[in-house]
Amino acid sequence: MIKNLQRVAITEQTQSLLDQQCQQLWDKFPNLVDVESNIKFHQGFGDYEVTLKATLPLQTICAVRNDRQLDEALSDVFAALHHKLTKYQDKQRAKRFWVGKLKVALGRLLPTRQSGSIKS
């Protein structure tokens, strides 16, 4: 996991939460290529902006959350990314299902050509 911190000091408790949540993502979605976090503190607003970017073989999915408490922002952004990854996984599963059904239907409709069946 790549961590980018901008004007943020992370406590051991927050680092532990970050590692734990990231490990849960890796366990649930083994096809992840990389997970990148970007944590900023906006002094003008007094809140944290946490961005998570999950890289999959064919897709990159991002989630962003803002909160005055860093731990809350981390929990929220991991939940949002988990939800998005689950939706993506379900969409891919449905796509594979329908492609398989379409192949079977087309296989039945279109005659297959065999080399020995045509006489000249």
PyRosetta script that sets phi, psi and omega in degrees:
from pyrosetta import init, pose_from_sequence

init()
pose = pose_from_sequence("MIKNLQRVAITEQTQSLLDQQCQQLWDKFPNLVDVESNIKFHQGFGDYEVTLKATLPLQTICAVRNDRQLDEALSDVFAALHHKLTKYQDKQRAKRFWVGKLKVALGRLLPTRQSGSIKS")
pose.set_psi(1, 133.6)
pose.set_omega(1, 178.0)
pose.set_phi(2, -96.6)
pose.set_psi(2, 130.4)
pose.set_omega(2, 179.3)
pose.set_phi(3, -118.9)
pose.set_psi(3, 126.9)
pose.set_omega(3, 174.3)
pose.set_phi(4, -115.2)
pose.set_psi(4, 121.6)
pose.set_omega(4, -178.9)
pose.set_phi(5, -116.3)
pose.set_psi(5, 130.8)
pose.set_omega(5, 178.7)
pose.set_phi(6, -126.4)
pose.set_psi(6, 110.7)
pose.set_omega(6, -179.4)
pose.set_phi(7, 59.6)
pose.set_psi(7, 36.9)
pose.set_omega(7, -177.9)
pose.set_phi(8, -133.7)
pose.set_psi(8, 132.1)
pose.set_omega(8, 170.9)
pose.set_phi(9, -108.2)
pose.set_psi(9, 126.7)
pose.set_omega(9, -175.8)
pose.set_phi(10, -102.4)
pose.set_psi(10, 131.0)
pose.set_omega(10, 176.8)
pose.set_phi(11, -78.4)
pose.set_psi(11, 168.0)
pose.set_omega(11, 177.8)
pose.set_phi(12, -63.8)
pose.set_psi(12, -36.8)
pose.set_omega(12, 179.4)
pose.set_phi(13, -64.0)
pose.set_psi(13, -43.6)
pose.set_omega(13, 179.1)
pose.set_phi(14, -67.3)
pose.set_psi(14, -40.1)
pose.set_omega(14, 177.6)
pose.set_phi(15, -62.9)
pose.set_psi(15, -39.7)
pose.set_omega(15, 178.1)
pose.set_phi(16, -64.4)
pose.set_psi(16, -42.5)
pose.set_omega(16, 177.6)
pose.set_phi(17, -62.3)
pose.set_psi(17, -43.3)
pose.set_omega(17, 179.4)
pose.set_phi(18, -62.2)
pose.set_psi(18, -46.5)
pose.set_omega(18, 179.8)
pose.set_phi(19, -65.4)
pose.set_psi(19, -41.5)
pose.set_omega(19, -179.1)
pose.set_phi(20, -64.0)
pose.set_psi(20, -47.1)
pose.set_omega(20, -179.8)
pose.set_phi(21, -64.2)
pose.set_psi(21, -39.7)
pose.set_omega(21, 179.5)
pose.set_phi(22, -65.8)
pose.set_psi(22, -41.1)
pose.set_omega(22, 178.6)
pose.set_phi(23, -63.0)
pose.set_psi(23, -37.3)
pose.set_omega(23, 176.9)
pose.set_phi(24, -63.2)
pose.set_psi(24, -38.6)
pose.set_omega(24, 176.3)
pose.set_phi(25, -63.3)
pose.set_psi(25, -46.3)
pose.set_omega(25, -179.2)
pose.set_phi(26, -62.4)
pose.set_psi(26, -37.4)
pose.set_omega(26, 179.9)
pose.set_phi(27, -69.5)
pose.set_psi(27, -41.5)
pose.set_omega(27, -176.7)
pose.set_phi(28, -76.0)
pose.set_psi(28, -35.0)
pose.set_omega(28, -176.2)
pose.set_phi(29, -124.0)
pose.set_psi(29, 82.7)
pose.set_omega(29, -175.2)
pose.set_phi(30, -68.2)
pose.set_psi(30, -14.1)
pose.set_omega(30, 180.0)
pose.set_phi(31, -86.1)
pose.set_psi(31, 6.9)
pose.set_omega(31, 175.8)
pose.set_phi(32, -64.0)
pose.set_psi(32, 136.7)
pose.set_omega(32, 176.7)
pose.set_phi(33, -91.3)
pose.set_psi(33, -41.9)
pose.set_omega(33, -177.4)
pose.set_phi(34, -159.1)
pose.set_psi(34, 152.8)
pose.set_omega(34, 172.4)
pose.set_phi(35, -129.1)
pose.set_psi(35, 128.4)
pose.set_omega(35, -179.1)
pose.set_phi(36, -122.6)
pose.set_psi(36, 134.6)
pose.set_omega(36, 176.8)
pose.set_phi(37, -116.9)
pose.set_psi(37, 145.2)
pose.set_omega(37, 176.9)
pose.set_phi(38, -132.8)
pose.set_psi(38, 118.7)
pose.set_omega(38, -177.1)
pose.set_phi(39, -119.7)
pose.set_psi(39, 123.3)
pose.set_omega(39, 179.3)
pose.set_phi(40, -124.2)
pose.set_psi(40, 148.7)
pose.set_omega(40, 170.3)
pose.set_phi(41, -112.7)
pose.set_psi(41, 121.6)
pose.set_omega(41, 178.1)
pose.set_phi(42, -92.9)
pose.set_psi(42, 108.4)
pose.set_omega(42, -176.7)
pose.set_phi(43, -66.3)
pose.set_psi(43, -36.1)
pose.set_omega(43, -179.3)
pose.set_phi(44, -65.2)
pose.set_psi(44, -39.2)
pose.set_omega(44, 179.7)
pose.set_phi(45, -91.6)
pose.set_psi(45, -22.2)
pose.set_omega(45, -178.7)
pose.set_phi(46, 72.7)
pose.set_psi(46, 29.6)
pose.set_omega(46, 179.2)
pose.set_phi(47, -134.0)
pose.set_psi(47, 167.3)
pose.set_omega(47, 179.1)
pose.set_phi(48, -99.9)
pose.set_psi(48, 140.9)
pose.set_omega(48, 172.5)
pose.set_phi(49, -115.4)
pose.set_psi(49, 119.2)
pose.set_omega(49, -179.1)
pose.set_phi(50, -114.1)
pose.set_psi(50, 124.5)
pose.set_omega(50, 178.0)
pose.set_phi(51, -117.8)
pose.set_psi(51, 130.4)
pose.set_omega(51, 174.5)
pose.set_phi(52, -118.1)
pose.set_psi(52, 134.6)
pose.set_omega(52, 177.8)
pose.set_phi(53, -126.5)
pose.set_psi(53, 118.0)
pose.set_omega(53, 177.9)
pose.set_phi(54, -103.8)
pose.set_psi(54, 126.8)
pose.set_omega(54, 179.7)
pose.set_phi(55, -104.3)
pose.set_psi(55, 124.1)
pose.set_omega(55, 176.0)
pose.set_phi(56, -109.8)
pose.set_psi(56, 170.7)
pose.set_omega(56, -178.9)
pose.set_phi(57, -57.1)
pose.set_psi(57, -36.4)
pose.set_omega(57, -176.8)
pose.set_phi(58, -119.5)
pose.set_psi(58, 3.5)
pose.set_omega(58, -171.6)
pose.set_phi(59, -152.8)
pose.set_psi(59, 149.5)
pose.set_omega(59, 170.7)
pose.set_phi(60, -121.2)
pose.set_psi(60, 129.6)
pose.set_omega(60, -176.0)
pose.set_phi(61, -121.3)
pose.set_psi(61, 131.8)
pose.set_omega(61, -178.0)
pose.set_phi(62, -120.7)
pose.set_psi(62, 152.2)
pose.set_omega(62, 172.7)
pose.set_phi(63, -141.5)
pose.set_psi(63, 141.4)
pose.set_omega(63, -178.9)
pose.set_phi(64, -133.1)
pose.set_psi(64, 136.0)
pose.set_omega(64, 176.5)
pose.set_phi(65, -140.6)
pose.set_psi(65, 146.5)
pose.set_omega(65, 176.1)
pose.set_phi(66, -119.7)
pose.set_psi(66, 141.7)
pose.set_omega(66, 176.7)
pose.set_phi(67, -162.8)
pose.set_psi(67, 156.6)
pose.set_omega(67, 177.3)
pose.set_phi(68, -75.6)
pose.set_psi(68, -22.6)
pose.set_omega(68, 177.4)
pose.set_phi(69, -105.4)
pose.set_psi(69, 126.2)
pose.set_omega(69, -176.7)
pose.set_phi(70, -63.5)
pose.set_psi(70, -42.8)
pose.set_omega(70, -179.2)
pose.set_phi(71, -63.3)
pose.set_psi(71, -37.8)
pose.set_omega(71, 177.3)
pose.set_phi(72, -65.5)
pose.set_psi(72, -43.4)
pose.set_omega(72, 178.9)
pose.set_phi(73, -62.4)
pose.set_psi(73, -40.9)
pose.set_omega(73, 178.7)
pose.set_phi(74, -63.8)
pose.set_psi(74, -46.5)
pose.set_omega(74, 180.0)
pose.set_phi(75, -61.2)
pose.set_psi(75, -44.0)
pose.set_omega(75, -178.9)
pose.set_phi(76, -65.0)
pose.set_psi(76, -43.0)
pose.set_omega(76, -176.7)
pose.set_phi(77, -70.4)
pose.set_psi(77, -36.1)
pose.set_omega(77, 176.3)
pose.set_phi(78, -67.1)
pose.set_psi(78, -39.3)
pose.set_omega(78, 177.2)
pose.set_phi(79, -63.9)
pose.set_psi(79, -41.6)
pose.set_omega(79, 179.3)
pose.set_phi(80, -65.0)
pose.set_psi(80, -43.2)
pose.set_omega(80, 179.6)
pose.set_phi(81, -67.4)
pose.set_psi(81, -39.3)
pose.set_omega(81, 177.2)
pose.set_phi(82, -59.9)
pose.set_psi(82, -43.2)
pose.set_omega(82, 178.8)
pose.set_phi(83, -62.7)
pose.set_psi(83, -45.6)
pose.set_omega(83, -179.8)
pose.set_phi(84, -64.7)
pose.set_psi(84, -40.7)
pose.set_omega(84, 179.0)
pose.set_phi(85, -66.8)
pose.set_psi(85, -37.0)
pose.set_omega(85, 176.9)
pose.set_phi(86, -65.2)
pose.set_psi(86, -43.0)
pose.set_omega(86, 177.5)
pose.set_phi(87, -62.0)
pose.set_psi(87, -43.1)
pose.set_omega(87, 178.8)
pose.set_phi(88, -62.6)
pose.set_psi(88, -43.8)
pose.set_omega(88, 179.2)
pose.set_phi(89, -62.0)
pose.set_psi(89, -43.2)
pose.set_omega(89, 178.1)
pose.set_phi(90, -64.2)
pose.set_psi(90, -39.7)
pose.set_omega(90, 179.2)
pose.set_phi(91, -64.5)
pose.set_psi(91, -41.7)
pose.set_omega(91, 178.6)
pose.set_phi(92, -66.2)
pose.set_psi(92, -39.6)
pose.set_omega(92, 179.1)
pose.set_phi(93, -63.3)
pose.set_psi(93, -44.6)
pose.set_omega(93, 178.6)
pose.set_phi(94, -64.2)
pose.set_psi(94, -39.2)
pose.set_omega(94, 179.3)
pose.set_phi(95, -62.8)
pose.set_psi(95, -44.9)
pose.set_omega(95, 177.9)
pose.set_phi(96, -62.6)
pose.set_psi(96, -38.9)
pose.set_omega(96, 179.2)
pose.set_phi(97, -61.5)
pose.set_psi(97, -49.6)
pose.set_omega(97, -176.8)
pose.set_phi(98, -70.8)
pose.set_psi(98, -33.1)
pose.set_omega(98, 175.9)
pose.set_phi(99, -65.5)
pose.set_psi(99, -41.0)
pose.set_omega(99, 177.1)
pose.set_phi(100, -63.2)
pose.set_psi(100, -43.4)
pose.set_omega(100, 177.8)
pose.set_phi(101, -63.0)
pose.set_psi(101, -40.3)
pose.set_omega(101, -179.8)
pose.set_phi(102, -65.6)
pose.set_psi(102, -40.7)
pose.set_omega(102, 178.1)
pose.set_phi(103, -62.3)
pose.set_psi(103, -41.8)
pose.set_omega(103, 179.3)
pose.set_phi(104, -64.9)
pose.set_psi(104, -44.6)
pose.set_omega(104, -179.7)
pose.set_phi(105, -63.9)
pose.set_psi(105, -44.0)
pose.set_omega(105, 178.9)
pose.set_phi(106, -67.1)
pose.set_psi(106, -34.4)
pose.set_omega(106, 177.7)
pose.set_phi(107, -64.0)
pose.set_psi(107, -33.1)
pose.set_omega(107, 178.3)
pose.set_phi(108, -78.3)
pose.set_psi(108, -34.0)
pose.set_omega(108, -177.1)
pose.set_phi(109, -79.2)
pose.set_psi(109, -40.6)
pose.set_omega(109, -176.6)
pose.set_phi(110, -92.3)
pose.set_psi(110, 128.6)
pose.set_omega(110, 179.0)
pose.set_phi(111, -70.0)
pose.set_psi(111, 141.4)
pose.set_omega(111, 177.9)
pose.set_phi(112, -90.3)
pose.set_psi(112, 143.2)
pose.set_omega(112, -179.7)
pose.set_phi(113, -93.8)
pose.set_psi(113, 126.3)
pose.set_omega(113, 176.2)
pose.set_phi(114, -113.7)
pose.set_psi(114, 143.7)
pose.set_omega(114, -173.4)
pose.set_phi(115, -64.1)
pose.set_psi(115, -30.2)
pose.set_omega(115, -176.2)
pose.set_phi(116, -93.7)
pose.set_psi(116, -0.5)
pose.set_omega(116, -173.9)
pose.set_phi(117, -87.3)
pose.set_psi(117, -17.5)
pose.set_omega(117, -178.1)
pose.set_phi(118, -98.5)
pose.set_psi(118, 124.5)
pose.set_omega(118, 178.5)
pose.set_phi(119, -105.6)
pose.set_psi(119, 139.3)
pose.set_omega(119, 179.5)
pose.set_phi(120, -109.4)
pose.dump_pdb("model.pdb")
